[in-house]
């Protein structure tokens, strides 16, 4: 079942760390079956708290999504995201 990872950036706290994260994250997708569906495009908040932007990634199933998210390459890049911004990350299965 298609599974989505939704990254919601709530607030940037260190742009230099986010720049490092941005330079590393693309390479972490190599060898993983991921389809980016949205990445920081124009948005309109209809309900809930304001936030800076979001990324939506599609994977063929939960195992593939977690395989990428828990991969050593992403774990290394993710450390910079943790230092650079506050995020909410949600894994959700499709219909």
N, C-alpha and C positions, 0 to 999 in steps of 0.2 A: 504494500500500500504506500503510495507516495507520502513522503514525510517532509515537512517544512521546518526550517530553522528561521526564526524571525528575530533579528537583532534590532532593538530599539535603543538608539543613543539618547540618553536623558540629558546629559550635560558633559561638555568637554572640560577637563581640568588641567591638562598639559598637552598643548598642541604638538610639541616636539615628540612626545611619546606616541601620539596618534600618527605622526608622519612616519615614524619607524614602523609602526603596525601596518600602515598602508603600503609601505614598501615591501613588506614581507608576506602579507596575507595571500596575495595572488598565487605565489608559488606553492602554497599549501594545498591548493586544489588539484595539483598534478596527481594523476592516478585515482582520483575519486570521481564518482558519477554524480556531479553536481550541476544544476542549472540555475544560474542567477535569474531571478524574476523581477527584482526591484532593487535599486541601490541609490538611496539619497536623492530621489527625484522630487519634483514639486509635490507638496502635500498640503492637505487641509484637515486640520483636526476637527472632527465632527463631535466627538465625545471624549471625555477624559482629560488628563493632564497634557500640557504642551510638552513637546520633546524636539530634539534637533533633527532627527531623521531616522530612517530605518532601511534595513536590508532584508530581503526575503530570498532564501535559497531553497531549492527543491532537490530532494534526493529520492531514489526509487523506493526506499524503505527506511525504517528506523535504524536498522543496523548500519546502513551506509551513512546516514547522518551522524550517528555517534562515532562511526569509524573515522570520519573526517574530524569531527569536533575533538575527539580524544587522541588524535594522531600526535606524535612527537613534534612534527613540523608546526601544526596549529598551536599546540601548547606553548611553544617557544614564542610564536608571534602574539598569542593571546596575552602573555605577560605584559607586553607593551600596551595593549588595549586596557588592561586592568589599571595600569599606571596613568593612562591618558584620559579616561572618561568613565562615567558611570553608564551602564547599560542594563537593560532587561533582555534576557535571551530566552526564547520560548521554543520548545520543540512541540509540534502538533502534527498529528496524522491526518491525512486527507480522508475523503469519503470513499 
